[in-house]
């Protein structure tokens, strides 16, 4: 599996989602979504975190940058789909622990997963409101006790990344940060319709639905200028 530096962010270019997942399980990795924002706004800390783990092309910006680096037919792997691919492919053989979201969201997520994936082993779960060091330690001890193969953490960046690395020091497993994926999965937040996703226009759909995102997405113009000038 080829890996390229995108503004110092080491990003793999798997030939398929299956290849990425297999590598993550073989090496017990934290899978980290890489997109245009993470490339453009990379810091020493964010680079170090991704480079210690397994960065994958979550957005079209990462795909185009990898292609600029000479890799052909780069596979875009949205994180909000990847975690469900992991569940689909491994729910009969692996165990899962879920962290994140409000209590009603995490409960709805667990119930929906159990309904959709017969026999899935969700060994435990908890909401994402971890307010004290004692609560975090209790979570880590509970994860160690339940010994899951996969831990999904949906808390937003960089909180979820920091937590995953702290847990991983005590319990080796496959980890993935999911941001708001539980909300999307349970229908509390709507993802862009299929046409927008297939045509790499999901960012535009989000902007139309939420114009306040313009302050954040205006930086994408700078990203594409830098990409055109081969600055990554």
Secondary structure as UniProt FT lines:
FT   STRAND          2..6
FT   TURN            7..8
FT   STRAND          9..13
FT   HELIX           17..27
FT   STRAND          30..34
FT   HELIX           36..40
FT   HELIX           44..52
FT   STRAND          54..57
FT   HELIX           60..68
FT   TURN            69..70
FT   HELIX           79..90
FT   TURN            91..93
FT   STRAND          95..100
FT   HELIX           103..116
FT   TURN            118..119
FT   STRAND          121..126
FT   HELIX           133..146
FT   STRAND          150..154
FT   TURN            157..158
FT   HELIX           159..168
FT   TURN            169..170
FT   STRAND          174..177
FT   TURN            179..180
FT   HELIX           181..185
FT   TURN            186..187
FT   HELIX           194..198
FT   TURN            199..200
FT   HELIX           202..209
FT   HELIX           211..213
FT   HELIX           214..217
FT   HELIX           219..228
FT   TURN            229..230
//
